[in-house]
Amino acid sequence: MNKQLLIQYNDLIKEKKKLEKRIEKLEKQSSMVSDVVQNGYKRHAVIFGYDLSRNNKLNQLKQTLVERDAMIIMQQVEIENYINAIEQSDIRQIFGHRYIDNMNWYQIQTIMGYNHEDTARKKHDKFIEKNL
């Protein structure tokens, strides 16, 4: 286990959320497109069709999301095994809140009952310096 893997895990979570927002935005768009074609002075025609590029992009994004989910699950299992092997309960809880629950330092401070958010961060950093 290294520090880079822990950081990458949180980055994957953020990337997954961005992908979900992009997919949601594309799904809200209509799959039908139209265009008006001028045919002569006073004549025009309206053409309707399916937006195939939108559908292809949507399918690619959904496939990427499935791949990210698989990576997240694999890394989460590895991180949980590492966290469960930590002997100190408070450090184990800090790591769980930070990397599994994806909380910020202020949230961890509130849950753990520390007077300052730096307490949890300093314990975290000190443990990483010693063990990673």
C-alpha positions as CSV (number, residue, x, y, z in Angstrom):
1,M,0.0,0.0,0.0
2,N,1.3,3.4,-0.9
3,K,0.2,7.0,-0.5
4,Q,-0.3,7.4,-4.2
5,L,-2.9,4.6,-4.3
6,L,-4.9,6.3,-1.5
7,I,-4.9,9.6,-3.4
8,Q,-5.7,7.9,-6.7
9,Y,-8.7,6.2,-5.1
10,N,-10.3,9.5,-4.1
11,D,-9.5,10.9,-7.6
12,L,-11.3,7.9,-9.2
13,I,-14.3,8.7,-7.1
14,K,-14.3,12.3,-8.3
15,E,-13.8,11.1,-11.9
16,K,-16.8,8.8,-11.6
17,K,-19.0,11.6,-10.3
18,K,-18.0,13.8,-13.3
19,L,-18.7,10.9,-15.7
20,E,-22.2,10.4,-14.2
21,K,-22.9,14.1,-14.6
22,R,-21.8,14.0,-18.3
23,I,-24.0,10.9,-18.9
24,E,-27.0,12.6,-17.2
25,K,-26.5,15.7,-19.3
26,L,-26.4,13.7,-22.5
27,E,-29.4,11.6,-21.5
28,K,-31.4,14.8,-21.0
29,Q,-30.7,15.8,-24.6
30,S,-33.1,14.6,-27.3
31,S,-31.9,11.8,-29.5
32,M,-33.8,13.4,-32.4
33,V,-32.3,16.2,-34.5
34,S,-33.8,18.3,-37.2
35,D,-32.7,20.7,-39.9
36,V,-34.5,23.1,-42.3
37,V,-33.4,22.9,-45.9
38,Q,-34.1,25.7,-48.3
39,N,-35.4,24.5,-51.7
40,G,-36.0,27.4,-53.9
41,Y,-37.4,30.8,-53.1
42,K,-40.4,30.0,-50.9
43,R,-40.0,26.3,-50.4
44,H,-38.3,24.6,-47.6
45,A,-38.2,21.1,-46.1
46,V,-37.7,20.0,-42.5
47,I,-35.5,16.9,-42.1
48,F,-35.7,14.8,-38.9
49,G,-33.3,12.0,-37.8
50,Y,-31.5,10.3,-35.0
51,D,-28.3,11.8,-33.5
52,L,-26.0,8.8,-33.9
53,S,-23.0,10.6,-32.6
54,R,-24.8,11.4,-29.4
55,N,-25.8,7.8,-28.9
56,N,-22.2,6.6,-29.6
57,K,-20.8,9.1,-27.2
58,L,-23.3,8.1,-24.6
59,N,-22.5,4.4,-25.0
60,Q,-18.7,5.1,-24.7
61,L,-19.2,7.1,-21.5
62,K,-21.3,4.4,-20.0
63,Q,-18.6,1.8,-20.9
64,T,-16.0,4.1,-19.3
65,L,-18.2,4.4,-16.2
66,V,-18.4,0.6,-15.9
67,E,-14.6,0.3,-16.1
68,R,-14.1,3.0,-13.5
69,D,-16.6,1.2,-11.2
70,A,-14.6,-2.0,-11.5
71,M,-11.3,-0.1,-10.7
72,I,-12.9,1.6,-7.7
73,I,-14.2,-1.7,-6.3
74,M,-10.8,-3.4,-6.7
75,Q,-9.0,-0.5,-5.0
76,Q,-11.6,-0.2,-2.3
77,V,-11.1,-3.9,-1.3
78,E,-7.3,-3.3,-1.2
79,I,-7.7,-0.2,0.9
80,E,-10.2,-1.7,3.3
81,N,-7.8,-4.7,3.8
82,Y,-5.0,-2.2,4.5
83,I,-7.2,-0.1,6.9
84,N,-8.4,-3.2,8.8
85,A,-4.8,-4.2,9.4
86,I,-4.0,-0.9,11.2
87,E,-3.7,-1.7,14.9
88,Q,-4.7,1.7,16.3
89,S,-8.4,2.3,16.4
90,D,-8.4,6.0,16.0
91,I,-6.0,5.8,13.0
92,R,-8.2,3.1,11.5
93,Q,-11.3,5.3,11.9
94,I,-9.5,8.3,10.4
95,F,-8.4,6.3,7.3
96,G,-11.9,4.8,7.0
97,H,-13.6,8.1,7.1
98,R,-11.0,9.7,4.7
99,Y,-10.7,7.1,2.1
100,I,-13.8,4.9,2.2
101,D,-16.4,7.5,3.2
102,N,-14.6,10.2,1.2
103,M,-14.9,12.8,4.0
104,N,-13.0,16.0,4.4
105,W,-10.9,16.8,7.5
106,Y,-13.6,19.0,9.0
107,Q,-16.2,16.2,8.8
108,I,-13.7,13.8,10.3
109,Q,-13.0,16.2,13.1
110,T,-16.7,16.5,13.9
111,I,-17.3,12.7,13.9
112,M,-14.2,11.9,15.9
113,G,-14.9,14.7,18.4
114,Y,-11.5,16.4,18.0
115,N,-11.2,20.1,18.9
116,H,-9.4,21.0,15.6
117,E,-9.5,19.6,12.1
118,D,-5.7,19.5,12.1
119,T,-5.6,16.8,14.7
120,A,-7.0,14.1,12.4
121,R,-4.9,15.3,9.5
122,K,-1.7,15.3,11.6
123,K,-2.4,11.8,12.9
124,H,-3.0,10.7,9.4
125,D,0.2,12.3,8.0
126,K,2.3,11.0,10.9
127,F,1.1,7.5,10.3
128,I,1.8,7.7,6.6
129,E,5.3,9.0,7.2
130,K,6.1,6.1,9.5
131,N,4.4,3.3,7.6
132,L,4.4,4.1,3.9
